[in-house]
Amino acid sequence: MFSAQERIFYRGFPSFAIPGAPPRSVRASIIGAARSGRAIARLLKERGAMVFVSDAAPAEKLREAEADLGSMGVPFESGGNTERILDADIIVLSPGVPSNAVIVKQARARGMRVVSELEAASWFCPGPVVAITGTNGKTTTTTLTGRIFEDARKPAVVAGNIGIAFSQVVGHMNEKTTAILEVSSFQLDHIERFKPRVAVLLNITPDHLDRYDHSVDRYSAAKFRIFENQRGGDVLIYNHDDEIVRSGVERSVSGLVKRVPFSLRERLAEGAYVEKGRLLVSIDGEVTDIIACDAISIGGLHNLQNAMAATLIGKVMGIHAASLRGTLKNFKGVEHRLEFVRELRGVSFVNDSKGTNIDSVWYALQSFHSPIILVLGGRDKGNDYSRLYDLVKKHVRTIIAIGESASKVEQAFAGIVPVTTATDMEQAVQRSAELAQPGDVVLLSPACASFDWFDNYEHRGRVFKEHVMALGTRD
């Protein structure tokens, strides 16, 4: 007979739950010692598992992780992934660990069970899950949805790819708490039974193709996993205007799942749409007038789509239109996403460090009517910059190329607009300020990952803002 603790723990380990065996007999190896890896290590250890953590980064970069894991009593290795990882019943991957890592391939070859932190955390989730994915807009939509729940006084936690691991908050939930999760393709790569009550698919455009053998189809298939376990009573909210998304939903979604689309282009019998400048929602034949589109506090067509998705989440989760309307009027957006930093001598500085792919920059360039000094570059993910050519010609005065991809950026835009390079972010900000004219916008929207110069996109955005705020103090 299992104890209460064993029943909770073994809900996630049905394939090797041995009657009468204590939960500590489950051996879990975790690859990656960043925030998600340490959070799932703590959760599994608290539930009685024997946990081991491995990270390939050198020890000097993992002092905080080593101290944190040491305080938990969790053994830890750094500087490489040894075969000790394989002495386990299950392997849990942090989102930053690629599926083609040698140690992951070895585990797969041995037939070992490999899951994502998202999957493992979901085993212990007592409440409903709202999971939001897409190439762009995930963070804004997730944050807005969290604010909608907060304003409506509905208990919720906001976590996932947004920066707080699901496993960090799941232990604080009860059956009435909704988990609102930003979910990446990397997290979905290794799910088994992860099943959101509400799944949201915002859009799919080429991104992270270096992790998917440069195949858009493989990348799309990873995104589509968000709804693969949904069944009757579950809801899928999706972008009807995105051809890849729409065709994937029509081809793959179970007929028992309630499909609720949103569209900027069409009046929908079911879902969210725009009519005469107003956001309307139709659910089960009942049409609700939510808000005038120009009253939504976050601007741009991409943010209107994000607002539609968040509004639909609220509606299907029982939040009243009046509460939704108030949140949409007052929500100010998220840090590092088209974030106004300051105005100096008539020049506006905007931080869009979260713009880590071509599609993000494509939307960002359409968000301003003033000439733009564009700070572009970083760790390239196989970008095709040709999609930006027309918008750059129309909106951009000069490009400041940064990071590992500076030479690629310079070559891509040669003959289109002037391009200059910068050796660090301080120089990029200074040159942007020198080249900008009153009325211009200096926009950091890199279209690239940040891991060449920075720890993550948040770090890059903070450094950009620090140097922008320092302008004028040296004059």
N, C-alpha and C positions, 0 to 999 in steps of 0.2 A: 504494500500500500504506500502510495506517495504522500509525503507531507505537503502542506499548502505551498511551501517554498519550492519544493520539487515540481509540483504541478505547474506553477508559474514558469519555472525555468525550462522545463521540458516541453512546454508548448512550442518553443523554438527549436527543439532538438528531437523531433519525433523519430528520426531514423536510427538513433542510437540511445534511446531512453531505456535503460535496463531496470526492470522492476526491482525495487529495494536498494538500488545503488544511489549513493548521495550525489547531489548535483556537482560536487567538486570533482567527480570522476570525469567530467567533460573538460577537455583540454582545448583551449582557444588560443591560437596564435594570431596576433594583430600586426599587419604590415603598415607602417606609417605612424610616427609619433607626434604628429601635429595635433590640432585641437580635436578633430574627430577621432583620431586613434586613441588619444588619452581618455576621451570621454567614454568610448565604448569599452576600453579596458576597465575603467572604474565601474561601469554598469555591470559588466559580466562578472567581475570579481565580487561585487556586492551581492550578486545573485548566486555566488558559490562556485564559479568556474575557476579552474587553474589557468591563469593568463600569462602569456609571454608576448613581449612587444619587440619588434625589430624595425630599424630604420637605416637606410643606406647612407644617409648624410653623415658627415664626419662628426665626431664627438663634440668638438668645440662649438658646433652650431646647435647642439641639442642639450645644452646645460639645463635649460628650464624644463625640458621634457624629462631629463634624467632625474632631476630633483622631484618633479611631480610624481613620476612613476615610483621612485624610491619611497616617497611618503605613503604610497598605496601598498608597498611591499610587492610590487610587480617586477619580475626580472626583465632586463632590457639589454639589447645589443645595438650598437651603432657602427657606422663605417662599412656596412655591407649586410646582405641578407644571407645568413648561413643556413645549413640544413636543419638546424635546431627548430626552425619554423615548421618543418614538415613532421615533427613529432607532436602531432595534434589531431584532434577529431574534426576540427573546423578551422578555417582561415578566414579572417575578416580583413577586408581591404579598406584603407582610407581612400577618399575620392581622388587624391593626387597620385595614387599608384596605378600605372598603366596595366591593362590586361595582358600586354605582351612582355611584361617584366619576366626575367628568367625564372625567378622563384615561383611566380604564378604559373608559368608554363609547366614547371616541374610538378607543382601540386596537382594541376589538371591531369598531367600524364599519369599520375598515381591514382587518379580517380578520387581525389580528395574534394571535400565540400568547400567551396570558396564563395563567400557572400560579401556584400557591401555593408558598411556601417549602417546605412539606411535600413537594409533588410533586417539586420540583427536587432536594431533598436525597435523596429516595428513589432517584434515578438512580445514586447513588454508594454505595448500601448493599449490602455484601457478605453480610450475614447475614439471618436471619429477622426479621420484624417482627411484634410484637404491638401492635395499635392499639385504643385504648379510647376510646369516645365515649359521650355521653348528656347529658341536661340537668344532672343532678346525680350526684355521686359519682365523677366522673372522676379527680380528683386523689387521693382516698383510695384508689381501686382501683388506680391506676397506681403510687402510692407503695408500697402493700402488695405488689403484684406484684413490684416491684423488690426489696423486702425478701425476698420468697419466693425469688427467684433468688439473692440475695446469701447467704442462709442455707444454700441448697442448693449453694453454690459453683459456680453456673453463670454464665459470663461474660455480662454484660448492661450496657446503658446505659439510663438513664431520661431521657426528653426529651420535647419537643413543647410543648403548651400549658401544661405544668407550670412553665415558666419557663426551661428550657434548650432552645435551638433544636435541632431535629434536625440541621440543617446544622452545628452547633457540635461535635457528637460523632461524626458519621458517619465522619469521617476517621480516628477512633481505633478503628474496628471491624475485625474480620476475619470470615471465614465462620462462625466458631463463636460469635460474639457476637450476642446477641438485642437488638434495639432495642425497648424497651418505651415506647410513645408515648401520651401523652394527646393526643387529637385533638379539635379544636373544629369546629363546623359551618363556621366561616369558612375554616378550613384545607381542609376538604373541598370547598368551593365550586368550587375551581379545580384539582382533580386531573385527571389523564388516565390514567395507568397505575399509580398507587399501589395496591399489592396486598399487604395484610398476610397473613402465614401464619395468624395468629389475629386475627380481628376481634371486638370486644366492644361490644355495644349495651345499655347499662344501663337507660335509660328515656327517654321523650320527654314533656315537658310544655311549655306555652307559655313561651318565653324568646327574647330578642333579636328579637322580632317587628318591631321598628323596622328591622331589616336585611332583613326578608323580606316587606315590604309588608303587615305585620300578618296574615300567612297562616300558620297552623299547618301546613297541607299543604306549603307551600314550605320551611318550617323542617324538617319531617320528611324531606322529600325530600333535603335537604342531609345530614342524619344518615345516611340509607340509602345514601349514596354510599360509605360505609366498606366495604361488601361488594360493590360493583358489579363489581369486577375479579377477585373470587375465583373460583377454579376447583377442579377435582378435587385433593384432598389438602389443601385449605385448610379452616379451621374457623371457624364463626361461633358465638359464645357470646352468648345474648340472654335478656332478661327475659320469661319466659313470662306473667307476671302483668300486664304492661303491654300493654293492648289495641292501642295504636298500633304498638308495636314488633312484637308477635306478628303482627298482620295484615300489616304491611309485609314481614316476613320470609316469611310464608307465600305472599305474593303475588309477591315479587320475587327470592328467592334461587334461584340455580342448583341444580338437583337433585344436582349433583356435589359441592357444598359440604357438609361434615359439620356439621349443626346440633346444638348442644348447649345446651339451655335451662336456666334455673334458676327455681325457684318457691318461694315461701313458702306457697302454698295447696294445691298438688297433689303427689302422689307421682308422679314421672316415671319412665318406663321408661328414658329416657336423659337425663342431666343431674344437677343438684344440687337437693336438696329437704330438707325437715325432717321428721323422724319421731321422735316421743316425745322431743322436745327435743334431738335430735342432728342435726348436719349430715351428710348422706349424699350420696355421689356414685356414679352409675351410668354407666359408660362401656363400651360394647360388651358389655353384659350382665353385667359384673362390678361388684358393689356394694361400695363401700368406706366404712366408718364413719370419718369424719374427726375429729369433735370434738363435745363437748357445746356447744350454742349459748351457754349462759351462761358458758362458759370462754373465749369469744372476747373479747379484751381491749377492742375498740372496741364500744360499746353502741349500742342502737337498732335498729329493724327495717331502716332504710335501710342501716346498716352491716352488718347480716347479709346483705343482698343484695350489697353490695360484697364481703364476704368470700366469698360463694358464687362470684361472678364470678372473683375472684382465684384461688380454689381450683381452679376448672375450668381456668383458664389453666395453673396449675402441673401439673395432672394430664395435660392433653393435651400438655404440653411435657416430660413424663417425670420430674416431681419426685415423690418418694415421700411417702406419707401421713404418715409420722412427721415428716419435715421440715416439711411443711405445717402439721401440728398445732403444732409448736413455734413457728412464726412467728405463727400466729393467736393463740396464748396471750400472746405478748410484744410484738406490734406496738402502739404507743401512739397511732397516729393522726398527723395532719398539722397543721402550723401553720395558724392562721386557720380551722380547721374544728372547731367546738365545742371550742375549746381553753381549758382551764381556766387562768386567769391568776393569781388569788389569792383568798383569803378575808380579809375585813376586817370585824370586828365582827359576825361571823355571816352576812355577805352574801358570796355567791360571784359572781365576775366571770368571764364567759365570752366569748371572742372567736370569733365566727362570721362574720368579715368576708367570707369566701368565699361566704356565703349571699346571692348576688346576684339571686335570683329568688324568686317566691312559693312555689314548691314546696320550695325549701331551707328557708324559714322554717316552712312547714307541718310538715316533719320535725323541725326544731329545737324547736318548741314542744312536741312530744310527747316530747322527750328528758328533761324535768324534771318532777318531782312537786311542786316548790315554786312559790310565786307568782313571777311574772317581771316585771321592769321591762325592757321591750323598747325598744332603740334601733333606730329604723327610718327608712330614707330614704336619699336620694342622688340620682343621676341616674336618673330613672324610665325604664323601657323599655316603657311601655304596660301597667303592672300593673293587674290587677283584684284589689283587696284583699278582695272579698267572700268569696273562698274561705277566708280566714283568720278570718272573723267568729266562727264557733262556737268555734274553738280559742282565740282571743283572749279571748272571754267566759269560757272555762273556766280559762285558765292565766295571763292577763296582768293585773297590777294597774294598771299605767300604761304609756303609750307616750311615749317621748321622740322627737319628730320632728326629723330633721336633713336638711341638704342642700337641693338645688334642689326636691325633692319634698315638703318639709315641709308646705306648705299643702295639698297633695293628701292626704297622710297624715292631717293634722288633720281634713279634711272627711270622708274615708273612714270614720274611726272615731268621729266625733262621735256621742255618745249611746250608744256601745258600752262604751268605757272612757275614763277621763280621758286627755287628750293635752296635752302641753306641748312647746314647741319650744326648740331650742338653736341658738345662732349659730355654734358651732364644737364640735369634739370635746371639748375641755377642759370646756366648759360642760355638754355632754351627760353626761359622766362625773360631774361634780360634782352635777348635779341628780339623776342616777340614785342616787348614794350617799345624798343627802339624803332621797329618797323611799322608799328600800328599808328594809325591816324585817328584823331577824334571821331567818335562814332563807330569805330571798328570793334570787333569782338575777337579776343584772343581765346581760342578754344583748344583745350587739351582733349582730344578724342583719338586715342592712339591706334585703334584697329588691331592691336597686338597684345599679347600677353606681357606681363610686367617683370617676368623672372630673370631678365638680363641684368637690370639695375636695382630691382626692388624685391621685397618679400612677397608682395601681392599688389593687386590694383588699389587697395585701400592705402597702402604705404606710398605708392606712386602719387595718388591724389593728395595725400597729406603733404608730401614734399612739394608738390606743385603749389599748393595753397600757401605753404610757409614762405616760399620764395616770392609769390605774388604779394603777400602781405608785407614783405620786406622791401618791396620796390618803393623808392622815394626816400627811404631812410638813409641811403648812401649818397643822395644828391648834394 
